[in-house]
Amino acid sequence: MKVNVNANAKKATLIALAGLGAAALVAGCATTADPAGSQALDASFKAMMQASFRDEGIAKVDRLQQDAGQAACSSGAAPAEATAKRIEAESLATVKPPSDGKYLGDWKEGEKLAQSGRGMTWTDKSAASSANGGNCYNCHQLTKAEISFGTIGPSLYNYGKLRGVTDPASPAAKPMIDYTWGKLYNAWAYNACSNMPRFGHKGLLDEKQMQHLMALLLDPKSAVNQ
């Protein structure tokens, strides 16, 4: 979004953008809006964002601090190809395999996580990732039984089945298992500036929770693959 406005309109734009930008920044997502292509306006926006928040419960103002990738993704336009490739390479380097070597947990626990959107709010008692849900249904279809789901992301129904993962223990399944783990851990490894939460990289979910989500997606017995 590019805006060419006078001083009074800029002030109104800042107020509106504060409401839109705050939600995205606090959630750890990069915004794609360009307030006016002006350094002065950017500085005013940043100052207003800093002044609009305070530490409250587990929600701390450090959530407003962007890493280099977020800053590049918030520049107002899709990053140049070279920048996108750099973001993807740097993101892929952050992906850590499960410490116990096991990629799949309990798909039933994974489904509970996928249905839960709890966590990361100032009213939560704990900042521990184990208290968070995955909120997967907010962006994806996962099963035919779910009648309400978001469409920001693609349908994941039959995710493992369509990709030929009939036996997760088979060497043939390893490439897809590695890719799926990486996608959950840090989605930017495969799609720079993706809207998908970087669950592992940002500590939004712990290792066990990610293993449960992996099972939901890849276990042939899971509700996703029926």
C-alpha positions as CSV (number, residue, x, y, z in Angstrom):
1,M,0.0,0.0,0.0
2,K,1.5,3.3,-1.1
3,V,0.1,6.5,0.3
4,N,0.6,10.1,-1.0
5,V,-1.0,12.4,1.4
6,N,-0.7,15.8,3.1
7,A,0.4,16.3,6.7
8,N,-3.0,16.0,8.3
9,A,-3.8,12.8,6.3
10,K,-0.4,11.4,7.3
11,K,-1.4,11.8,10.9
12,A,-4.6,9.9,10.3
13,T,-2.8,7.3,8.3
14,L,-0.4,6.7,11.2
15,I,-3.3,6.3,13.6
16,A,-4.9,3.7,11.4
17,L,-1.7,1.9,10.7
18,A,-0.9,1.7,14.4
19,G,-4.0,-0.4,14.8
20,L,-3.2,-2.7,11.9
21,G,0.5,-2.9,12.4
22,A,0.4,-3.5,16.1
23,A,-1.5,-6.8,15.8
24,A,0.9,-8.1,13.1
25,L,4.0,-7.1,15.0
26,V,2.9,-8.5,18.3
27,A,2.0,-11.8,16.7
28,G,5.6,-11.9,15.3
29,C,4.4,-11.5,11.7
30,A,6.0,-9.0,9.2
31,T,3.7,-6.3,7.8
32,T,3.6,-5.6,4.1
33,A,2.3,-2.0,4.3
34,D,4.5,0.9,3.3
35,P,3.1,4.0,5.2
36,A,4.3,6.5,2.6
37,G,7.7,5.6,1.4
38,S,9.1,8.3,3.6
39,Q,11.8,7.9,6.2
40,A,10.2,10.6,8.3
41,L,6.9,8.9,8.3
42,D,8.6,5.6,9.1
43,A,10.4,7.1,12.0
44,S,7.1,8.6,13.3
45,F,5.4,5.3,13.0
46,K,8.1,3.5,14.8
47,A,8.1,6.1,17.6
48,M,4.3,5.8,18.0
49,M,4.5,2.0,18.1
50,Q,7.1,2.2,20.9
51,A,4.9,4.6,22.8
52,S,1.7,2.6,22.4
53,F,2.8,-0.5,24.2
54,R,4.0,-1.5,27.6
55,D,5.0,-4.7,29.3
56,E,1.8,-6.4,30.4
57,G,1.8,-9.9,31.9
58,I,3.8,-12.2,29.7
59,A,3.5,-9.8,26.7
60,K,6.7,-7.6,26.6
61,V,7.5,-4.7,24.4
62,D,10.5,-6.6,23.0
63,R,8.0,-8.2,20.6
64,L,8.2,-4.9,18.6
65,Q,11.9,-5.6,17.8
66,Q,12.3,-7.1,14.4
67,D,15.1,-9.4,13.3
68,A,16.8,-8.7,9.9
69,G,14.4,-10.9,8.0
70,Q,11.3,-9.2,9.4
71,A,12.8,-5.8,8.6
72,A,13.4,-6.9,5.0
73,C,9.9,-8.4,4.7
74,S,8.3,-5.2,6.2
75,S,9.9,-2.9,3.6
76,G,6.7,-2.4,1.7
77,A,7.2,-4.6,-1.3
78,A,8.2,-8.2,-2.0
79,P,11.9,-8.5,-1.4
80,A,14.2,-8.8,-4.4
81,E,15.1,-12.3,-5.5
82,A,18.6,-12.1,-4.1
83,T,17.2,-10.9,-0.7
84,A,14.5,-13.6,-0.6
85,K,17.2,-16.3,-1.3
86,R,19.3,-14.9,1.5
87,I,16.4,-14.9,3.9
88,E,15.6,-18.5,3.0
89,A,19.2,-19.6,3.3
90,E,19.6,-17.9,6.7
91,S,16.2,-19.4,7.9
92,L,17.1,-22.9,6.7
93,A,20.3,-22.6,8.8
94,T,18.2,-22.1,12.0
95,V,16.3,-25.4,11.6
96,K,17.3,-27.9,14.3
97,P,16.3,-31.6,14.1
98,P,14.5,-33.1,17.1
99,S,16.9,-33.8,19.9
100,D,15.7,-37.4,20.3
101,G,15.8,-38.0,16.5
102,K,12.0,-38.7,16.5
103,Y,10.0,-36.6,14.1
104,L,6.5,-38.0,14.7
105,G,4.7,-37.9,18.0
106,D,1.0,-38.6,18.7
107,W,-1.4,-37.3,16.0
108,K,-4.3,-37.1,18.4
109,E,-2.3,-34.7,20.5
110,G,-1.4,-32.9,17.3
111,E,-5.1,-32.4,16.4
112,K,-5.7,-30.8,19.8
113,L,-2.9,-28.4,19.2
114,A,-4.1,-27.7,15.7
115,Q,-7.6,-26.7,17.1
116,S,-6.1,-24.5,19.9
117,G,-5.4,-20.9,19.3
118,R,-4.4,-20.1,22.9
119,G,-1.1,-18.6,24.0
120,M,1.1,-15.5,23.7
121,T,-1.5,-13.1,25.2
122,W,-1.0,-10.8,28.2
123,T,-3.6,-12.7,30.2
124,D,-1.8,-16.1,29.9
125,K,-0.1,-17.1,33.1
126,S,3.0,-18.6,31.5
127,A,5.2,-17.7,28.5
128,A,6.2,-21.3,28.1
129,S,5.7,-22.6,24.6
130,S,4.0,-25.7,26.1
131,A,1.0,-23.5,27.0
132,N,0.5,-22.5,23.3
133,G,-1.6,-24.0,20.6
134,G,-0.8,-24.3,16.9
135,N,-4.0,-22.6,15.7
136,C,-3.6,-24.4,12.4
137,Y,-7.3,-24.4,11.5
138,N,-7.1,-20.6,11.4
139,C,-5.3,-20.8,8.1
140,H,-5.7,-24.4,6.8
141,Q,-8.2,-27.1,6.2
142,L,-7.0,-30.3,7.8
143,T,-9.9,-32.8,7.9
144,K,-13.2,-33.1,6.2
145,A,-14.9,-33.1,9.6
146,E,-13.9,-29.5,10.2
147,I,-16.5,-27.2,8.8
148,S,-14.9,-23.9,9.7
149,F,-11.3,-23.2,8.7
150,G,-9.2,-20.4,7.3
151,T,-7.9,-20.2,3.7
152,I,-4.8,-18.0,4.1
153,G,-2.8,-21.2,3.7
154,P,-3.5,-24.2,1.4
155,S,-5.6,-27.2,2.4
156,L,-3.6,-29.8,4.2
157,Y,-6.2,-32.5,3.9
158,N,-4.5,-35.8,3.0
159,Y,-1.1,-34.0,3.3
160,G,0.9,-37.2,3.9
161,K,-1.2,-39.4,1.7
162,L,-0.9,-37.2,-1.3
163,R,2.9,-37.1,-0.8
164,G,3.3,-40.8,-0.6
165,V,4.1,-41.1,3.0
166,T,2.6,-44.5,3.7
167,D,5.3,-45.6,6.0
168,P,7.1,-42.8,7.9
169,A,9.9,-45.2,8.9
170,S,10.7,-45.8,5.3
171,P,13.9,-44.0,3.9
172,A,11.7,-42.9,1.0
173,A,9.7,-40.8,3.4
174,K,12.7,-39.0,4.8
175,P,12.9,-36.1,2.4
176,M,9.2,-35.2,3.0
177,I,9.6,-35.6,6.7
178,D,12.6,-33.3,6.7
179,Y,10.8,-30.7,4.6
180,T,7.7,-30.7,6.8
181,W,9.8,-30.4,10.0
182,G,11.6,-27.4,8.4
183,K,8.4,-25.8,7.4
184,L,7.0,-26.0,10.9
185,Y,10.3,-25.0,12.5
186,N,10.9,-21.9,10.3
187,A,8.6,-21.5,7.3
188,W,10.9,-18.8,5.8
189,A,13.4,-21.5,5.0
190,Y,11.2,-22.4,2.0
191,N,9.2,-19.2,1.4
192,A,10.7,-15.9,2.4
193,C,8.3,-13.7,4.3
194,S,5.7,-16.4,4.6
195,N,2.7,-15.6,6.8
196,M,3.1,-18.9,8.6
197,P,4.3,-18.7,12.2
198,R,8.0,-19.8,12.7
199,F,7.0,-22.2,15.4
200,G,10.4,-23.6,16.3
201,H,12.6,-20.6,15.5
202,K,10.6,-18.2,17.6
203,G,9.9,-20.7,20.4
204,L,6.1,-20.6,19.8
205,L,5.9,-24.4,20.2
206,D,8.3,-26.8,21.9
207,E,9.8,-29.8,20.3
208,K,7.2,-32.3,21.6
209,Q,4.4,-30.2,20.3
210,M,6.0,-30.0,16.9
211,Q,6.4,-33.7,16.8
212,H,2.7,-34.1,17.5
213,L,1.8,-31.8,14.6
214,M,4.2,-33.7,12.4
215,A,2.2,-36.9,13.3
216,L,-1.0,-35.2,12.5
217,L,0.3,-34.3,9.0
218,L,2.2,-37.5,8.2
219,D,0.9,-40.4,10.2
220,P,-1.2,-42.6,7.8
221,K,-3.6,-43.2,10.7
222,S,-4.2,-39.6,11.5
223,A,-7.5,-37.8,10.7
224,V,-5.7,-35.7,8.1
225,N,-4.8,-38.7,6.0
226,Q,-8.2,-40.6,6.2
